[in-house]
């Protein structure tokens, strides 16, 4: 069982020129009433950055619960985008974020909201990501930030950053998973009608997101086959034959469809399956390694630690349901 949050209050920032979609992500995941989640679920408030009436993209007008003083009460702060990569960040906002972070508050940025974090100095010496359009601008303006390209989100513990708009959903669901476990995150995802989990290291954009019709069907059947056969060894030649392609064509189409290689895709799927088994079963590491195709607990430990910065047993202790 997960321990109740010490401070369940999530405060989302609102500002004139608010990014409507990113703000909606924060509201949808943290702000909707969810009685099925019990009394320990998040509480939600909106803090105004600017004085006067606030307008969001699309002509929406925003009413808030208060000003920056709300940040002093928050356990989590969400920065839903920003006015632009070159737009100045008010010093009062920077100060409030620094003070909140100093007392242990978690801070999340979605898309261009990373520029607010960077202006506040909270990304100095840290890894961060943002939408691929803003990566160069972030690296140029804030060279003390370790900008990580082409990932969906990064979790640095108390500071979390995401790529473009939809990646904000992935990051927020990741935080729900951290706070309340896999079943809670899956429940929220079902309400949203989205995938319950996309790994943060997944590529932001694909060369051709939608494969050709015939190849899409072939690869879809292949993915189903691989999910059922994770424990087996698979060669490129065998997979290409099963997909009805030459090895060269297969590798090219696979890369275009997934953004990665067959080997890397299999490694990621095996790790995700191993993580699920750690959460939901009492299998030993050797059993899990055999189930997902790593062969030995040693190999599983190595790849799991590299991917999640946590040992398999450390992960089980933290996230497994009783």
Secondary structure as GFF3:
##gff-version 3
##sequence-region A 1 322
A	DSSP	beta_strand	9	14	.	.	.	ID=ss1
A	DSSP	alpha_helix	20	26	.	.	.	ID=ss2
A	DSSP	pi_helix	27	31	.	.	.	ID=ss3
A	DSSP	three_ten_helix	35	37	.	.	.	ID=ss4
A	DSSP	beta_strand	43	48	.	.	.	ID=ss5
A	DSSP	beta_strand	54	56	.	.	.	ID=ss6
A	DSSP	beta_strand	60	62	.	.	.	ID=ss7
A	DSSP	three_ten_helix	68	73	.	.	.	ID=ss8
A	DSSP	beta_strand	76	80	.	.	.	ID=ss9
A	DSSP	alpha_helix	91	102	.	.	.	ID=ss10
A	DSSP	beta_strand	106	110	.	.	.	ID=ss11
A	DSSP	three_ten_helix	111	113	.	.	.	ID=ss12
A	DSSP	alpha_helix	114	119	.	.	.	ID=ss13
A	DSSP	beta_strand	127	128	.	.	.	ID=ss14
A	DSSP	three_ten_helix	132	134	.	.	.	ID=ss15
A	DSSP	alpha_helix	135	141	.	.	.	ID=ss16
A	DSSP	beta_strand	146	147	.	.	.	ID=ss17
A	DSSP	beta_strand	153	155	.	.	.	ID=ss18
A	DSSP	beta_strand	159	162	.	.	.	ID=ss19
A	DSSP	alpha_helix	165	180	.	.	.	ID=ss20
A	DSSP	alpha_helix	182	192	.	.	.	ID=ss21
A	DSSP	alpha_helix	213	228	.	.	.	ID=ss22
A	DSSP	alpha_helix	236	243	.	.	.	ID=ss23
A	DSSP	alpha_helix	247	258	.	.	.	ID=ss24
A	DSSP	alpha_helix	262	280	.	.	.	ID=ss25
A	DSSP	alpha_helix	285	292	.	.	.	ID=ss26
A	DSSP	alpha_helix	297	308	.	.	.	ID=ss27
A	DSSP	alpha_helix	312	319	.	.	.	ID=ss28
###
